[in-house]
């Protein structure tokens, strides 16, 4: 019987990390002094071990070391020439700056961003659309200040908030910042710098009129929801075209007042929109005066895409158990999850077969260290089985006992 058509000389994990540029990782490491006083466990090896943890879903350092030992004869494919000690691994998670892993993520994202674009988004407005939101990861120790009131019994758990920006036609983060869960969202809006003509949408938790004014100055268009307690003055109302979406109830120019004495003014557009499906009234706020009102509503609706991304990350790379009890170790593990998500998204972008992301993660996790060509298998998972059946058909086509073939089906 011939060798499987899916066989390859490199385990699946090795094929995934082929996307990583070791020379770029070395440059980033040198720039940040991440390998200073390091003898063997370099930034690259640390990254590979963290990816091994994430893709396997390991929950402790001990479990990780056992997993590496079980695959000792395959580690050469990954660029590992020894199995790290538990104490060395723990110290690296504590001391090596998490920013290094963030820079590695961004370097990989910039290199492959063009291949992640979704051609199904044909409208030019959506191709320049960015979506911003945050997700909170609960911690079992009060490492970072948690959100909400203190409970009557016990201590309030800590939490880390990941503020994320994605491009609507890529669906992977292009900007990530971490803060304590109690940190207000709008403080991170100042770090968002987009090209002229870009559109960004976010929820009303990011209210910052001064930053909105800067967006208008640099011709960056935002779309959000108007806060119920917003102080504004209505100026003039636009006529609603006859062919407009029937959900558009009002389209007007307003002036929002802000500052200590409400002496500052931000000119914006307010759109009242009735969502007949959910039987709900939405009030949108934007600094773009040209796009049709229904397009503004559609842009805000696209914000749900980032919620789907957060769900994808938490379902496939659940961050419930951390390998360290300090902020740096936690951030490194979150970056590893983001990198794993990006690597699998890159694999998905290179195959034509329409796989659910969770199914791909499941296959990769189960066969991570097996010598299977992941692209060939995902493109046609039944090809190897069909070739076996065809071989059996040829082998027994002249047999006197054709019923014997059934044993091979």
N, C-alpha and C positions, 0 to 999 in steps of 0.2 A: 504493500500500500504506500503511495507517495506521501511525502511530507506535507503537512497542512499548508494551505495557501496563505494562511494568516501568520505563519511563523516569521519572526525577525530576530536579528542578533542583539536586540536591545530591549529591555523591559519597558512596559508602558510608561513608568515613571521617568526613565531616561529619555523617552520621546517627548514627554511634556517639557522637561527642563532644557531641551534643545533650543527652546525659544529664548532662553536666558543667555546674555552675552557676558562671558566670564571676564573679558577685558574691561567692559564697562563697570562691572561689579567691583573689580580691583581699583579702578579709578575713583569710584564713589567711596570705597573703603579708605583709600589713601587720603582723599580730601577731608574726610571726617575723622581721621585718626582712629578708625574702628579696629584696626589690627595691631595697634600699639601694645607692646608687651605680650603679644599673642605668639605662641610657639607653633601650635598645630591647628587649633580650632579656629580657622579663618572665617571671615564674613561669609564667603561662598559656602563653606561647609556648614556653617550655622544656618544659613538660608535653606540648604538642602534638607537638613534635619527637621527644620520647622515645617517645610513643605511636606515631608514624610509624615509628621505628626498630623497635619491638617487633612491631608488626603486619606489617611487611614482612620481618622476620627479618634486618635488616641487621647486619653484623659489624664495621663500622668507621665512623669519623666521615666519612672521605672518601666512602664508599659512600652515607652518609646525605645529604650535601650534593648529590651527583650526582642522587640520587633526588628531592630537593626541587626542584632546577633543572629536571629533566625534567617536573615537574608545576607549574611556576611559574604557569601561567595558571589553576590550580585552587586555589592556596593561599589566595585571598581567602575561599573557603568555610570555611576552617579558622581564620580570624582571624589569619592571617599576612600581613603586608604587605611582607615582605622575606625573603631567604634568609640565614640566619645564617652568619657566617664560622666556619671550623674552629676558630680560636684562641678565639673568643668562646664557642663551644659547649663546648670543652674546659675553659675556665676556669669556666663555669657549673656543669659537672658536679663540679668540684672544690670550689667555694666555696659554692654555694647549699645550705643544710642539707637533707639527705635527709628529715629529720623533716617538712618541709613537704609532701612528696609522700605521706608516711604519713598526715598529717592530711587531705589531699585524698581519699585512699582511704577513710578512715573516715567522712568527711562524706558521700561518695557511698553508702557501704554503709548508713549510718543512714537516709538518705533513701529508699532503695529496698528495704530489708530485707524489708518485708512482701510485696512482689511476688515475692520469691525463694522463699517458703515452698513446700514440697512437700506438697500435700494428701494424698498417698498414705500418709503416716505418720499413721495415725488414732489410735494409742495416745497418750494424754496424756503418759505417761512419756517417750516418744521425742521429743515436741515440746519438752520442756524439757531435752533432752540436748545437752551440749557435748562435743566431742572435741578432745583436745590431743595434739600430736606435733611432732616437728622433722624437718627435712630439711637435709642438708648439701650445699652447692654448692662444688665443688672449684675452687680458683684456681690459675693457673699460676705465680704468684709468691707468695712467703711474706709476703703482706700481713697476714694474720691467722694465728694459730697453728693449724696443722693437727692432726688427731687421729691417734693411733697412734704407734708407735716411729719413730725416724729410720731411713731406708733405709741399706743398706750402701754403696750407690753413689748419688751425687748428693744433692740437697737435698730435704727433705720439702716438698711443696706446701702452700700455705696453704689455708684454707677458711673459709667463712662459714656459720653455722647459722641457719636461719629457724625460730623457734619459733612455732607456729601454733595457733590455736583456731578451730574452726568449730562452727556449730549444725547438728545432724544433719538438720534439715529445710530447710536453705538451701544447704549445700555450697559456701559461699564463706567465706574467712577473716573473722572478726569481731575478731580480735586477732593481731597479728604483732609479734614482737620479734627483733632480730638479735643474734648474739654470735659470738665466735670459735668455730671448730669444736671446739676442745679444751674449751670451757666445758661443765661438767656440766649436764644437762637440769634437774635439780631446782631449780637457782638461779632459774629463771624461773617456778616455780610460785607464788612469793610475789606475782607481778604479776597473778595471775588473781583477779579479784573478780567473783563471780556473784551474781545475786539469790537470795534465800531460796527453798529448795525446788528449786533447779537440781540437775542431775546432770551430773557430768563424768567422762569415762573417759580413761585414758592408760595407757601401758605402764609396766613396773616400773622404767624408767630415771628416773622422776620421784619416786622414793621420798624422802619428807620427812615423818617422823612428826609433827614439830611443826606443820607446815602442815596435815596431816591432822586434827590435833586442833582447829585453828582452823576448818576446814571443819565439823566436828561442832558446834562452838560456835554457828556461824551457820546451821546446818541446810542446809548445802550437801553433797550426797551424792556421794561419789566411788566409782568402780569401777576397780580395777586388778588386777594379778596379784601374788601374794605372792612375795617373793624367797625363793630356796632357803635363804639363810643367815639369814633373819629369826629373831630371838629372841623367842619368844612362849610364853605359858602358856594352855593350853586350859581354859576355865571350864565351860561347859555346852553340851550338844548339843541341837539342835532335832530333833523327830520329822519325818521326811520323809513328806508326805501321800501317800496311795495313788495319787492322780491326778497326782502330780508327774512331771516328765520323768525317764525311766529313767536318764538320764546323771548325775543328781544322786546322788552317793555319800555326801556328808557335808555337814552344815550346822551350824556351831557358833560360839559366841562365844569370842573369844580376847583376850588382853591382850598388846600388843606393848611391849617395853621399849626405851627409847632414852635418849639423854643421855650425858654423859661417863662416868658410873658406872652407866648403865642404871637410873637411879633414877626416871625418868619413865615413865608408862604411857599407852598409847593403846588404848581399847577398840574392837574391830573385829569383823567377822564373816568367817569363813573358810568358803568353799564349795569342796568338791572335786567336779570335774565331768569325766566321761569323754566325750570327743568320739569317738563311734564311727566317724564318717566318716574322720577323720585318725588314728584309733587313738592318741590322745594324752590324757594326764591334765592338766587345768588346775586350778590352785589360785587362786581369786579372793579378793580382799580388798575389803571395802566397809564403810562406816560406816552403811549403811542396813539397819535390822533388820526392815523391814516387807515389802519387795518379795519376791515368790517367788524362789527360788533360780534357776529357769530364766530369769526375767526379767533377773537379774543377768548370767547367761551371755550372753543376747541383747544386752544393753547393751554388754558388752565386745566382742562380735562386730562391733557397729556401728563399732568403732574402725577397722576396715579401710577405712571410707569416706574417712578422711583420707589414707590411703596412695594411694587411687585419685585423690584430688585432686592430690597431689604428682606422680603419674605423668602426669596430664592437663597440669599446668603444664610439666613438663620435656619432654614430648613436643611440645607445641604452641608453647611459648615457651622453647626451649632456651637456658639461660644458660651458654654455653660461651665466648663471646667478649664481652669487656667494653670499653666505650668509654673507660675510664679505669683507671689502675693504683693508685687510692687507695680507701679504704673508702667514702668519701662517694659517689663515682661509681658504685661497685658497688651500694650500697644503693638509689640512685636508679633504677638499671636494674631491680633486683628489684621495686621498687614499681611501675614501669611495666608489668612483666609481670603483677603482681597486678591492676592496674587494667584491663589488656587482658582478662584472664580474667573480671573482674567485668562489664565492658561487654558482652562477648559472652554471658555468662550472662544478663544483663538482656534482650538481644535474644531469646535462646532462651526466656525466660519469657513473652514476649509473642506467641509463635506457637504454633499448635496442632499443626503438623506435627512429627512425632517425628524430629528430626535428631540424628545422633551429633555430639558437640561437636567432634571433630577434623575432620569434614566441613565444619562451619560455619566453622571457622577457615581451612580450605583455600580455601573459596569467597571469604571476606572478604579473605584475603591476596592472592589472584589478581586480584580486582576492586576493590581498596581505593579507587582513585581514579576508578572508573567511575560514571556517573550512573544507577545502578540502585536502585530502591526495594527495599531489602534485605528488608523485612517481606513485601511483596507477592511477591517472588521466592521466598523461603524457604517461604512458605505454599503456593504452587502453582508450582513451577519450570517446569512444562510448559505453563502457561496461554498464554504468548506464542506458543509454537510451535503450539499447537492453533489459535489465531486465524489464524495464517498459512496453515495447511492449509485452514481453513474458507474463507478468502478465495479461495484457489486453486480450491477446489471450486466456489464461486459464479462465479468468473471464467470457468471452462472448462466449465460445466455444459451449454452449448448448442454446444460446439465440434464440428466435423466430425472432429477428430482427438483423441479423448479420451485416447489413449495419451500425448500430449504432457504431460499432467499429471504423469506419473511423474518428470519432471525436477525437480519442485518438492518431492518427498517425500524 
